[in-house]
């Protein structure tokens, strides 16, 4: 078994970027004082040559690739529900892991949602900025890539929790050894939203602290951990079983948090709106302190930023500036 690819110690902020950046995009990230990036692509590019070429491109501009996702093996109903093309999708995922390892890229995010991310109409947050909202009372569908999943049953029937657990166990049993042999970390993202069931599919694994705990035990691998989305944890509220700080201290204390999505919401389910990091119902510094306490060594990224001043770079710069200040304060005040 290969050791995990080298990741320097300490909390690191990363920018989420296109793998085909403009020169001005690269300059913008460097001007913010960010050293790491995370990227996403589709299956046609999920091979060693492309990953290695992206690594060279970003490193030539002083940036390191921490993670690379492949959206064609992410949120796949074939894997979650054991559908006809399940084996082909699992083989595709293993090929993705091997290509990452060969290219020296240490991390990838995986999500296990069968019927996509659910949202309702965009709503206004502070200062009239529009942002993603979710209202259980009016929600009718979820989406992933170009697919839409509708109520009442996204896949023609109601699935049981036992089926979902069995399908996860068979998937992780196949992919964890590949991740270990390649030295690549897999961080599993929470269900979004973490509603117990949507359109006949239980969200029984990655929608609670207890579910994650059991899932990590099933995986039993140093290379399988969590992409800890603070926003999703806050969406779930009491449904998560344990709060953000307590969950970070538990999973982070076991070195199971590999990446953090740093975002806030105005309220927990059944109705939430994503808002600015300093404007939600949770004090995000509490999360940063907890991450520092456990010696978190992955990256934190801004995520789902409300539209700000008519240009996405404005909200990104605002959020990363705020995050950098919290990281510095935590490093000064908290001893790991």
C-alpha positions in Angstrom: 0.0 0.0 0.0 1.4 3.4 -1.0 1.5 6.2 1.5 -0.8 9.2 0.9 0.6 11.8 -1.4 2.4 14.5 0.5 0.3 17.2 2.0 2.0 20.0 4.0 0.8 20.6 7.6 -1.5 23.4 8.5 -4.8 24.9 7.3 -4.7 26.1 3.7 -7.2 28.2 1.8 -7.8 27.2 -1.8 -9.7 28.8 -4.7 -12.1 26.8 -6.8 -11.1 27.4 -10.4 -11.7 26.3 -13.9 -9.1 23.8 -15.2 -8.8 26.1 -18.2 -8.1 29.4 -16.5 -7.5 32.8 -18.1 -4.3 34.6 -17.2 -6.4 37.1 -15.3 -8.0 34.3 -13.3 -4.6 33.1 -12.3 -3.4 36.6 -11.4 -6.6 37.2 -9.3 -5.9 34.1 -7.2 -2.3 34.9 -6.6 -3.1 38.5 -5.8 -5.4 37.2 -3.0 -2.4 35.4 -1.5 -3.9 31.9 -2.2 -1.5 29.1 -3.0 -3.8 26.2 -3.6 -6.6 25.4 -6.1 -9.3 22.8 -6.5 -10.6 21.9 -10.0 -13.4 20.0 -11.6 -13.7 18.4 -15.0 -15.8 15.8 -16.8 -15.1 12.2 -17.8 -13.6 13.0 -21.2 -10.6 14.7 -19.4 -10.3 12.3 -16.5 -7.0 10.8 -17.5 -3.3 11.1 -16.6 -2.3 13.4 -19.5 -4.9 16.0 -18.7 -4.4 16.0 -15.0 -0.6 16.2 -15.4 -0.9 19.0 -17.9 -3.1 21.0 -15.4 -0.6 20.4 -12.7 2.2 21.8 -14.8 0.1 24.8 -15.9 -0.9 25.8 -12.4 2.5 25.2 -10.9 4.0 27.4 -13.6 1.9 30.2 -12.0 2.9 29.4 -8.5 -0.3 27.4 -7.6 -0.6 23.9 -6.3 -3.6 21.6 -7.2 -4.9 20.1 -4.0 -7.9 18.3 -5.5 -9.5 17.4 -8.8 -13.1 16.2 -9.1 -14.7 14.4 -12.0 -18.4 15.3 -12.2 -19.2 12.2 -14.3 -18.5 9.9 -11.3 -20.0 12.3 -8.7 -23.6 12.1 -7.6 -24.2 9.0 -9.7 -27.6 7.2 -9.3 -26.1 4.1 -10.9 -23.7 3.7 -7.9 -26.1 4.8 -5.2 -29.0 2.7 -6.4 -27.2 -0.2 -8.0 -28.6 0.5 -11.5 -27.8 -1.2 -14.8 -24.6 0.8 -15.5 -23.2 0.6 -11.9 -20.1 -1.5 -12.7 -19.1 0.8 -15.6 -19.4 3.8 -13.3 -17.3 2.2 -10.6 -14.7 1.3 -13.1 -14.7 4.9 -14.3 -14.2 6.1 -10.8 -11.3 3.8 -10.2 -9.7 5.0 -13.4 -10.1 8.6 -12.2 -8.3 7.7 -8.9 -5.4 6.0 -10.7 -5.0 9.0 -13.0 -4.9 11.4 -10.0 -2.3 9.3 -8.3 -0.1 9.1 -11.3 -0.3 12.9 -11.7 0.6 13.5 -8.1 -2.8 15.1 -7.2 -3.6 14.1 -3.6 -7.4 14.5 -3.2 -10.8 14.2 -4.9 -14.3 15.0 -3.6 -17.1 12.4 -4.0 -20.8 12.8 -3.3 -23.3 9.9 -3.0 -26.6 11.6 -3.9 -28.9 9.6 -6.2 -31.2 12.4 -7.3 -29.0 15.5 -7.2 -28.8 18.7 -5.3 -32.2 20.2 -4.5 -32.9 23.9 -4.6 -35.9 26.2 -4.9 -36.1 29.8 -6.2 -33.1 32.1 -5.5 -33.8 34.5 -2.6 -32.3 37.7 -1.3 -29.9 37.9 1.5 -27.9 40.8 3.0 -28.0 44.0 0.9 -30.2 42.5 -1.8 -27.7 39.9 -2.9 -29.4 36.9 -4.4 -28.5 33.4 -3.3 -29.5 29.8 -3.5 -32.5 28.9 -1.4 -34.3 25.7 -0.4 -37.9 25.5 0.9 -39.1 22.0 1.6 -42.7 23.2 1.3 -42.3 24.2 -2.4 -39.4 21.9 -3.5 -40.3 19.6 -6.5 -37.0 18.5 -8.1 -33.3 18.0 -7.8 -30.6 18.4 -10.4 -27.2 17.1 -11.3 -25.5 18.1 -14.5 -28.2 18.1 -17.2 -30.6 15.7 -15.4 -33.6 16.7 -13.4 -35.2 14.4 -10.7 -38.8 14.9 -9.9 -41.2 14.1 -7.1 -42.8 11.9 -6.1 -40.3 9.2 -7.1 -37.2 10.1 -8.9 -36.5 6.5 -9.8 -40.0 4.9 -10.1 -40.2 3.5 -6.6 -39.2 4.0 -2.9 -35.8 2.6 -1.9 -35.0 1.3 1.5 -32.2 2.5 3.8 -30.7 -1.1 3.8 -30.4 -0.9 0.0 -28.6 2.4 0.1 -26.2 1.1 2.8 -25.5 -2.1 0.9 -24.8 -0.2 -2.3 -22.4 2.2 -0.5 -20.6 -0.7 1.2 -20.0 -2.5 -2.2 -18.8 0.7 -3.8 -16.4 1.8 -1.1 -15.0 -1.8 -0.8 -14.0 -1.5 -4.5 -12.6 2.0 -4.6 -10.8 2.3 -1.2 -8.0 -0.1 -2.1 -7.4 1.8 -5.3 -7.3 5.1 -3.4 -4.8 3.6 -0.9 -2.6 2.1 -3.7 -2.5 5.5 -5.4 -2.1 7.6 -2.3 -5.2 9.7 -3.0 -7.7 10.9 -0.4 -11.4 10.7 -1.1 -13.5 13.2 0.8 -17.2 12.4 0.9 -19.5 15.5 0.7 -22.7 15.6 2.7 -26.1 15.3 1.0 -27.4 18.7 0.0 -29.9 19.3 1.5 -29.5 16.6 4.3 -33.2 15.8 4.3 -33.9 12.3 5.5 -35.6 11.3 2.2 -36.2 13.0 -1.1 -38.3 11.6 -4.0 -38.3 8.1 -2.6 -34.5 7.9 -1.9 -33.3 7.8 1.7 -30.5 10.2 2.5 -29.5 8.0 5.4 -25.7 7.9 5.2 -24.3 11.4 4.6 -27.0 13.4 6.3 -26.0 12.9 9.9 -23.0 12.6 12.2 -24.1 9.0 13.0 -24.3 8.1 9.3 -20.8 9.4 8.6 -19.4 7.6 11.6 -20.9 4.3 10.4 -19.8 5.0 6.8 -16.2 5.6 7.8 -16.2 2.4 9.8 -17.5 0.5 6.8 -14.8 2.0 4.6 -12.1 1.2 7.2 -9.5 3.1 5.1 -7.1 5.9 5.9 -7.8 7.3 2.5 -11.6 7.6 2.9 -12.8 10.6 4.9 -15.0 13.7 4.8 -15.4 16.8 2.6 -16.9 18.7 5.6 -19.4 21.1 4.1 -20.2 23.5 7.0 -23.1 24.8 5.0 -24.8 21.4 4.7 -24.2 20.7 8.4 -25.9 24.0 9.2 -28.7 23.2 6.8 -29.4 20.0 8.7 -29.3 21.6 12.1 -30.6 19.2 14.7 -31.0 16.4 12.0 -27.2 16.1 12.0 -27.2 14.7 15.5 -24.2 16.7 16.5 -23.3 20.3 15.7 -20.5 21.7 13.5 -17.9 22.2 16.3 -18.5 18.8 18.0 -18.4 17.0 14.6 -15.2 18.7 13.6 -13.5 17.8 16.9 -14.7 14.2 16.6 -13.9 13.5 12.9 -11.0 15.9 12.7 -9.5 14.4 15.9 -9.4 11.1 13.9 -7.8 12.9 10.9 -10.9 12.2 8.8 -11.6 15.7 7.5 -9.7 16.2 4.2 -11.4 19.4 2.9 -13.8 22.0 4.2 -16.5 23.9 2.3 -16.7 27.2 4.2 -20.2 28.6 3.9 -23.1 29.8 6.1 -26.9 29.7 5.9 -29.6 31.8 7.6 -31.5 29.0 9.2 -31.7 25.2 9.3 -34.2 23.1 7.4 -37.0 23.1 6.4 -36.2 26.5 4.8 -32.8 28.1 4.4 -31.0 30.7 2.2 -27.2 30.6 1.7 -25.7 33.8 2.9 -22.4 35.5 3.4 -20.0 33.8 5.8 -20.4 36.5 8.4 -24.2 36.8 8.1 -25.6 33.4 8.9 -26.9 31.8 12.1 -23.5 30.3 13.0 -20.3 32.0 14.0 -17.9 30.6 11.5 -14.9 31.4 13.8 -16.0 28.6 16.0 -15.5 26.2 13.1 -12.1 27.6 12.4 -11.0 27.3 16.0 -12.1 23.7 16.1 -10.2 22.9 12.8 -7.1 24.5 14.3 -7.5 22.5 17.5 -7.5 19.1 15.6 -4.5 20.1 13.4 -6.5 20.1 10.2 -4.1 19.9 7.2 -6.4 20.1 4.3 -7.9 23.0 2.4 -10.8 25.3 3.0 -12.7 26.8 0.0 -15.4 29.4 -0.2 -18.5 27.8 -1.6 -21.9 28.9 -3.0 -21.2 32.6 -2.5 -24.2 34.9 -2.9 -24.0 37.2 -6.0 -22.2 40.3 -4.9 -21.9 43.6 -6.7 -22.5 42.0 -10.1 -19.3 40.0 -10.5 -18.4 36.6 -9.0 -14.8 37.8 -8.2 -16.2 40.3 -5.7 -17.8 37.7 -3.5 -14.9 35.4 -3.8 -12.4 38.1 -2.8 -14.7 39.1 0.1 -15.0 35.6 1.4 -11.4 34.6 1.0 -10.3 37.8 2.8 -12.6 36.9 5.7 -11.4 33.3 5.8 -7.7 34.4 5.8 -8.4 36.6 8.8 -10.1 33.8 10.7 -7.2 31.4 9.9 -4.6 33.8 11.2 -6.6 34.5 14.3 -7.1 30.8 15.0 -3.4 30.1 14.5 -2.5 32.8 16.9 -5.1 31.9 19.6 -5.4 28.1 19.5 -2.8 25.5 20.1 -3.4 22.3 18.0 
